Amino acid sequence: MIDLTVNAKQAELNAKHCKERGILLPTFDEMKNPEKISGKIKTELKQIGLWDFNPKNLFRITWANEPVEKGGGFGGVNYMVLPPELTGCKANIVALVGKWFPTGAHKVGATYGCLAPRLVTGQFSPQTHKAVWPSTGNYCRGGAYVASLLGCESIAILPEEMSRERFEWLQTVAGEVIATPGCESNVKEIFDKCWELKKTRTDITIFDQFEEFGNPLWHYHVTGSAIEEALGKVMGPDGKLFAGVFSSGSAGTMAAGYYLKDKFGDVKVAAAEALQCPTLLNNGFGGHRIEGIGDKHVPWIHDMKKTDMVIAVDDEVTMRMMRLFNEEKGRQSLARQGVSRELIQRLDLLGISGIGNLVASIKLAKYYELTEKDYVVTVLTDSMEMYASRLRELTDEKGEYTEYDACRDIERLDAINIETMQELNYYDKQRIHNLKYFTWIEQQGRELKELNAQWYDHENYWEKTFASAEKMDELIGEFNDMILCSK
């Protein structure tokens, strides 16, 4: 759970540090409702690029940025509706778009949710500590970026097989970049590197997205309310929100599903994972190509009692859809299938994990035989901006993308079925929850008492966690007051 105990002396030093750098911190309420951000900051943002290393961009950690690269203000939530002409199912699939965050991915929100509490409480010193960001990709990018805006040094840790774009950008931002062995599913190797750093260095603070509750706290309040806003724009009076589908990954975005359950009641929450590493579905293991979701363990912050279904997505389907959506022959074939030109031009808003989420959403809609009145929501973590090298690699491996390839891939899209998925009953959920023991108690030194509290004291444990946003906003407000008053 989130520790909000204040070290007053260090918090005062942190406020002075921020004062010297012109830093103010956004509250969770402002990230949910950017219309509440001061007019002065909005004016300053008109001269600042979306990815610029300017502390005012902390206020762009929101789903409601104007979709432009520089000088944008705030508008409605960025989302897209993926229609039957593309998906082949009757249900309406609504997806939040993550491209229009700084760094091009929503992970900056999760990292802010982890770092801000330590900064305002004085539990972290930007003057003496480096922030360590263990990740399978976008989280360490977001962490290095947010830390840079806050005047902190960073160490980014990610698997060596991640896309070249991630490494090239990180080299310009993080003080150190550490590549660990393996691919997406090699998370233990990342944990092992963290233990090595803990034993050999005293100048670090590790922000582990898989166990830091600031991650789901941000998604519960900010992503959850953004989905609610998008639904308010597209869902008519006869519509029904049926489910939220989110990649398991660090399990942060799963918390948006918990928000929807709390807000709308009878809503199913599904966790998607790679079929090639079916940890939740089949206690399985392996390597896969859906970048951004780590496997072979159940994250500490995953609330299994509020997870109703597990859906395994074949990474071959995901990679084929990536080519279909982004190669010219693929787009021409989609147009002949009746997909609108406007939507086709926006398909690059789906990165690899976003395509995986779309495939999982289609599987869920077909499983429950959903109709035109039903709505399924999901999240597009990032866009194809992160994966141009993957398209080139596939061309080198398989040759130029042809009309024949496009026809085959459209058939594959239409043939997405209800295999490799499972509705979870009480004991299915408990079985998966219990897998946390082997990673978190045996390997990572967490307390068994807390593991049991997550399951047996469920309401008290999780409700207290998500209720802490109000207290955090109070602390952020007090910290900003210290910044303004410090000498």
N, C-alpha and C positions, 0 to 999 in steps of 0.2 A: 504494500500500500504506500501512498505518497506521504513522506515525512515533511511536514511544514514547520518543524521546529526552527526558530530563528536564532542565528548567531548574530546578535546586534552589531558587534564590533566589525565583523567581516562584511555584513550587509552594508554598513556605512562606507567601508572602503570600496565596495563594489559600486555603490552609488556615485562616489567620487570618480571612479574609473569611467563610468558611463557619462558623467557630466563633462569630463575632459574630451570625450569623443562625440558629443552631441547625440547621445542615445536616449531614447524613451522607449518603453515597452508597451506593446498592445495588450489589452486584456482579452480574455476569452470572449467576453461580450462584444468587444469591438471586432474581433475576427468573425463572429457570427453575424454581426450587424454593422458593417463598415460605414453605414451612414452616420454612426455615432462618433467616428474619428474626427478630430478637430479640423476646422477649415484650413488652418495654417499648414498642417501636415499634408492635406489634400492638395493645396497649392504647390507645395514643394515637390510633391510627387510628379507634377506635370513636366518637370525638367529631368526626371530620373528614368533610366531604362529598367525594364522588368528584372533583368539579371544583374544590374549594377551592384557593386559592393558599397552600398550606401545604407547606413542604419535605418533610414526612413523606410526602406523596403521591408522591414519587419512588419509594417502595417499592411503589406501586400500578402501576408500569410492568411489568405481567405479564398474561398471558392468564387468570390464575386468580383474579381478583377476584370476590368475592361480588356477584351482579348486583343491587345496590341502590344508590340514589343517595347514601346517607350511612351512615357507621358500619360498612360492611361489612368482613368479614375476608377470609380466603382459603379457597378450596375447590378443586374440580376445574377443569380448563380449560373455558372457555365455548365451546360448539360446538352445532351443530344438524345433524340428519340430514334431508336433503331427499329424500323417498321417491318412488317411481314414480308415485303418484297425482298429484303435482305436476309432476314432470319429464318424464314420458312415456318414460323409459328404464329399463331393468332394473337398471342399476348403482346402488350406494349412493353418494350424493354427500354427503360430510361437510365442513362448513364451520365454520371457527373464527369466533367472533363478536367483532368489534372494539368494539362499543358500550360495553363495560364497562371501557374504559380512561379515565383522565382525558382530557378534551376529547372523548370519545366516538369516538375513532379510534386505531388502533394506531400511528399515525405518531409518537406521543410516544416510542415505543421506538427508532425509527430516529434521532430527533433526540438522544436521550440517548446512543445509541451513537456519535454524531458529536461531541457536546460534551464528554462526560465524559473522553475521552482527552486532549483539549487542556487541560482544567481541571487534571487530576491531574498532568500532566507540566509544567505551567507554560507551555505554548505559547500559552495564551489568558489574558488578564487581565480578569476581570469588573469591575475598578475603572476600567479605561481604555479597554476595547474594547466596542463593541456587536456583538452576534451577528446576522449577516445570514442570513435564511432564504429562499432562492429556491425557489419552489414552484408547483405547479398547484393548491394548496388545503390539504389537511390537514397537509402537512409544515410549512408556515410556522405553522399554528395550534399544532401540537405543539411546534415550536421555540420560539415565543414563550412558551408555557406553561412548558416545562422551564427556559428561561432565567430566567423570572420566579421560579420556585422556587429557582433558584440565585443570585438576586440580581443578574442581568445585564439590561442593556437590550437590546432587539431592534429589528431592522428586518425587516418582513415584505414579501416581494415575491410577487405572484400576478397572474394575468390578470384584466383588468377584467370579463370576462364570467362569472366564478365566482359561485356562489349568494350571495344577499344575506346569508344567515345567517353565512357565513364572514367577510364584511367587518364586519358589526355586532359580532361577538364580538371580532375582532382589534382594533378601535378601542379596546376597553377594556383590552387587554393589551399590545400592542406599542407602543413609543414612536413608531415611524413605520410607516405602511402605504403601500406603493407599488403602484399598479395599472398593469400594463403592457398594451399593446394586444393584443386578440385573446382567444382562448378556450383550451381545453385544450391544443391542439396548437401553440400559439405559445410554444414554449420558448426559441427563439433570442432573442426579445425580452426574456425574463427574463435570459438570459446577457448580453445587451448592457447591460442596466441594471447588472448586477454589475460589468462592466468600467468603466462610467461611475463607479460608486462607488469602485472601486479607484484610479482616476486622480485623483479629486477629494477623497478623504477618507483620513485616516490613523488614524481611530478605529474601524475596523471589522475584523472577521474573518468571512469568508464560509464558510458551511457548506453546500456545494452537494450536495444529496442524490444527484445524478446521477453524482458522482465520488468522494464521501466513502465510504471502505470501512467506516466505522463503521456505516453503514446496512445493508449485507448481513451484516456480522458479527453484528449484533443479531438479524436474522431467521434466520440460519443456526442460531444456538444457542438462541434463545428461542422463535421461532415454529416452527422445525423440531422441537424437542423437545415443544412443545405439541401439534403434530399427532400426533406419535408417541404421546403420552399419550391423546389422544382416540381414536385407532385402537385402542389397547389396551382401551378400554371398549366399543367397538361391533363390532369385527371378530372374528368367531369363528375357530376353528382351521382351518376350510376356506376362510376369506376370503383374498383377495389384494389387496394395495395395487398398483393398476395405474398410477396417474398422479397428479401434482400439477399443478393449473392455476392460474396466477397472472397478473394483468395486468402487462404490461411496465412501464408507468409509469416510475418511477425505477430499476426492476429490483431493488429491495431485497428484496421478498418472494420473488423468484425464488430467493434463497439458501436459503429453506426447502426448496425442491425439491432443491437440491444436497445438503442434509443428508439428505433421504430417500433419494437415490441412494446416498450413502455408507453409510447405515444399513441399507437394505433390498436394495441391489443393483439388480436389474432393475426400475427404476421410471422411467417416462417423465415428463419435465417439459415442460409446454406453456406458451408465452407467449401471452396474449390481448391483442388490441389492437382499436381501432375500425376497422371496415370503411371508414369515411369518411376514415381517414388510415392506409392500410395500409403503414406504413414497413417493417416486418419482412417482411411477406408479398410486397410488390410494389415495394419502394423508393418507396413512394407518399407522398402529402401530402394536406392538406386540413384541414377543421375538423370537430369532432364534439361530442357532448353528454354523453359518459360522463365525468363530472367525477372528477378524481383521477388520470387517466393522461395523461401528456404524451407527445408524439410528434414526428415529423419528425427524429428522431435515435436512435441506439442508445446507451444510457447506458454510460459508461466502466466501470461496475461490473457490467455484464451479462456473465456467462460463457456465451458462445455454444456452446462445446464441450459443455456440459451441458444444452443446450436442444434438445429432440427434435422439437418441433412448434410451428408458429405458427397461431393461430386468430383470424380476423378476425370481430368481432361487430358486427352492424348496430345502430347506436345507436337506430334506430326501434323495433326489437324491444325493446331495453332500456327505452326510455321507455314503451312500451306495457305492458310487464310491471310497471313501477313503478305505473302506474295500476291495473292489474288486481289487484295485491297490496295496494293501500292504499285504493282507493275501495270504499264499502260494496257497490255493485252487483257489483263484481268479486269481493269476498270471498264474497258469497252464491252466485255462480256457481261458484266454486271448491269451496264446500261441497257443492253438488249434484254435482260431479264426483268426490266421494269424498275430498277433502282434509280432514283432521281439523280440528275447531274449534281445538284446541290449537295446531296448526301455523299456521293462518290468523292467529291472534292474535299470532304471533311473526314474521310476514312483514315487519313494519316494522324488523326487525333487518337487513334487506338495504338498504343504500344503493344509489346508482346503479351504482357500480363493482362492488359485490357482486352485483347482478343481472347485470351484464355477465359476471362470473366464473361465475355459474350457467349462463348461456347457453353460454359456452365449454365448460363441463364437460359439458353435455348433448351438444354437438356432438362432443366427443371420445368420449364413451360410445357414441354412435351410429356414429361412424366405425369404431371397433374392435369393434363388435357385442358390447359387454360384457354379462355376465350378472349374476345375483343374487350371485354369489360375488366379484364385482369391486368394488373401492372406488376412488373418485376423491376427492381432497381439494382444497379451495380455501379462500380467505380472504375474509371480509366486513370490509373495511377500516373502514367506518362504518355508520351506520344512517340511517333516514329523518329523524332529528332534524335532519340537515343540509340537508334538501331540501323542507321544507313549502312554501316559496315556489315551487319548481318545479311542484308539483301545482297550485297556484293559477294559475300561468302557463298550464299546459296546459288548465285549465278555461276560462280567458279566451280561449284560442286556439281550442279545439275544442268548447267547450260542456260542459254537465254530462255526467258519465259515466253511461251508460245500460246496461241489461241487454243491449241489442243490441251495444254496444261491448265488453262483457265476453265475450259469445259469440265475437265476432270475434277478440278477443285470446287467448282460450283456444285457438281454432283456430290462431292464429299460434304460440303456444307449442308446440302439438302438431306443428306443421309445421317446427320447427327442424331443419335438415338439415346435410349434411356439405360444403356448398359453402364456398368462401373459407377453406380451411385447407390446410396442407401439412406432410407429414412431411419432416424435414430430413435429408439425407445429409451426409457430411463436407464436401463442397464448397458445399452450401447454407449450412451453418453458417459456413464460412469467408467466403462472400460477405457475409453479414450482419455478421460481425465486422469485415470490412474497411471497412464503412460508418463505423465509428468514426473512421477517418482524417480524414474531411472535417470532422466536428464538433470532434474533440478535438485533433488535431494542427494542422490548418490554422487553426481558429478560436480554440481555447482554450489553445493553447501547451503541450499535453502532449508527452511524449517518444516518438518513434517506437520507440525501443528497448524501452520499457515495453509499447507496443501489441503488438510482436512477442513479448515475453515472455509476455503473456497467452495467446497462441496456441501458440507453439513451446516454451515452458518451462512448459506449463500446470500440471502437478502441483506443481512447486516454487512457482510464483507464487501459485496459489490456495490450496494447502494451507498455506503460510506465513501467508497473510492470515487464514484461519479459525482457525489455531492460535494466533493472537495474543490470543485471549480469555483464555487462562490467564494470560499476562503482564499483561494489563490488569487482571484481578481482583487480582493481586498489588499492582499500583500503586494500585488503589482502596483496598485494605486498608491499605497504608502511608499513603496520604493521610488516611484516616479516623483512623488512629493519630495523625497530626500534628494533626488537628483537635482530638482529645481532649486532646492534650498541650500545645497552643499556649496562650499566655498572652494 
